[in-house]
C-alpha cells in the first residue's frame, strides 16, 4: 500500500481486524483485506499486480475525473 499510494494518488489507513471480533469473524482467513469506503476491493490471497489493478479500478469508479 505504501508503494501504491503515491502512484495511484490515494491515502490509506490500516485497521487491526483481529482487534474487532465482528471483523475477525467476517474475514477470518481472508486477511489482509483492502476496502474502499467499506466496500471490499480485494482479500487474501492476492499478488501485488492484482492489488494494483483492483485499486486502480476501484479508484477510477470513485474519481471519474482522474
N, C-alpha and C positions, 0 to 999 in steps of 0.2 A: 504494500500500500504506500509506503514511504517513497518508493521509486516511481510509482504510477501517479501519485497525486500531482506533482508538478507537470508531468507530461500531459495528463488529461484535465488539468486545472480543476481540482476539487479538494475540499477539506474533508477530513475524516476524524473519527474518534473510535477508540477501542472500548469494548464493553466486556466485562468478565461474565460470560454466560453461566459459568459454574457457580457464580455468586448468587444467582437468581434461580430458585427452584423451578419456577414455571418455565423459564427459558432453557434450563438444563434438561428438563423433561421433554420439551419440544424438540430440541436439537440433538440431544444425546451424542450419537456417533457422527454427527454431521458438522462438527466444529473443525475448522473455522467456518463461519457463515458471514457473508457480506450482504448488507442490506442498504437500500436507499429509501429514505422516508418510510421505514417499516415494511418495505417490500423486498423480499428476498431476491437477490441478484444471482448468487451462486453459493453453493455449500460444498464442503469437502466430500469426496476428494476432487481436487482440481489442480491444474498446472497453471503457471503464470501466464502463458499465452491465452488460455481460456478465461482467466480472470480479466485480463486486459480487454478482450473482446466483449465480455459481458458488461463490464463497467462502461466502456465506450458506448455500447448500445443503450444502456440504461440512462446514461448522462445525456445522450442525444435526444432521447424522448423527453427528458426533464427540461432541456435547454434547446429548443428547436432553432434558436438563432445562432448557435455555435456550429 
